[in-house]
Amino acid sequence: MKRKPSAVAVGGTSNSDRSFDQLLSEHLPMLRKRARQLCKDAAEAEDLVQDTVVRALSNRESYLPGTNLAAWLMRILWNRFIDTRRDISIRLLTQLTEFHERTIPLTEPEPPRDWMNLELMAVLPAALKKLSEKLRVVFVLSQQEGKTHQEIAAMLGISVNKVAVRLWEARKKLRKILFPRRKR
């Protein structure tokens, strides 16, 4: 029975003579050199080489004996490098977005509510006196006493729609009184 010649790996010896692990270890200096060129950092380059070796060992069945092992390993190294760069980019983008959301307001900053309330409370009584009695009563019951439209309607003996309209009119007139320079 004739025996088929075994596939020849890089270096001229057959794969049956040398194990995959031996061939892989012979290519480590080349992988380290390329990783240092890509990463520009020795620790990161060593991590990349380790990832490449782990991938190569776990996927050794996908390597076709007789093909260029160096090219196969370089492809794994390159793919791992791109994957790590992509992960770093996504992580940095996420961190940058979170930072901007925390530090840069999406709208113009508003003055503190307490300050606005104090200032408004000082001028509101005078502004309320400028409203008609029916508008002032509905506004005070709704905004200062917290009554619902239904409760106000029952108290005053008018429809809920009439309460809503009077409240809207009261707010509109108060805006004109309190903020006369704003365009409507």
Number of C-alpha atoms within 10 A of each C-alpha: 3 4 5 6 7 13 15 16 20 17 8 8 12 16 17 12 9 11 10 18 12 10 16 16 12 14 15 17 11 14 24 19 14 18 24 17 12 16 16 11 11 14 11 15 21 17 14 25 26 16 16 24 20 12 15 20 15 10 10 13 9 10 15 12 18 13 13 13 18 18 10 15 22 17 13 19 25 17 13 17 21 13 12 13 13 12 12 12 12 12 12 12 12 12 12 12 12 11 11 12 11 10 9 10 9 9 6 7 8 7 8 8 9 9 10 12 11 11 11 13 11 11 12 15 10 12 17 19 10 12 18 10 11 13 19 21 17 24 26 15 17 18 11 9 9 12 15 14 19 14 15 21 18 12 10 12 10 12 13 16 12 13 24 18 13 18 23 15 16 21 16 12 17 19 15 14 17 14 10 10 9 8 6 7
